Amino acid sequence: EYRAEVDQAARDGWARDVGRLYRGITTVASVVVDQTGMPRFGISGIAIQGQHAPEQIDRLGFELRDTAAYLSRAFFPPPGTETSRTAMVTAS
């Protein structure tokens, strides 16, 4: 079961934990990656188990995935892109 959940998370770009880490808590998470695909940050949503329909948890997962992808591009833009040049100017 655990391996299937890991494989599903890899396909979807987000993962859920329903009561495994903490009883009564549902956690949904995704990762912000750098240009090489190395995880650099995690973002998550935490809810009391049973307070949201499974469809809402799924939607949260996909929204977190999309947000993590946006943050990945913003924090770690590919070298030579306009975003990376702007980030360098802003940082100096």
C-alpha positions, -999 to +999 in steps of 0.1 A: +000+000+000+028+025+009+047+019-023+015+025-043+010+058-025+046+068-033+041+060-069+008+079-070+025+109-054+053+108-081+026+108-108+005+135-093+032+158-080+017+159-045+011+135-016-014+130+011-012+115+046-045+105+062-040+098+098-007+080+094+017+106+109-009+120+134-042+104+141-071+126+131-050+148+108-049+149+070-018+164+055-014+173+018+020+184+004+042+192-026+077+203-031+095+233-046+124+221-067+155+238-081+167+238-117+180+203-113+148+189-098+163+187-063+136+193-036+144+226-018+112+235+001+080+218+010+046+233+011+016+217+028-020+220+039-032+204+071-068+196+080-087+178+107-096+144+093-132+142+080-138+179+078-133+180+040-146+158+013-120+136-005-126+157-037-116+189-017-085+172-005-076+162-041-082+197-053-060+211-025-033+186-036-034+197-072-035+234-062-004+229-040+014+211-069+007+240-092+018+265-065+050+246-059+057+246-096+052+284-097+075+289-067+101+266-083+102+288-114+102+320-093+129+309-069+151+288-092+146+301-128+167+284-155+199+303-161+197+328-189+160+335-186+146+370-181+134+359-146+168+349-135+184+382-147+156+401-129+161+381-097+198+388-098+193+426-103+167+427-075+189+408-051+219+431-056 
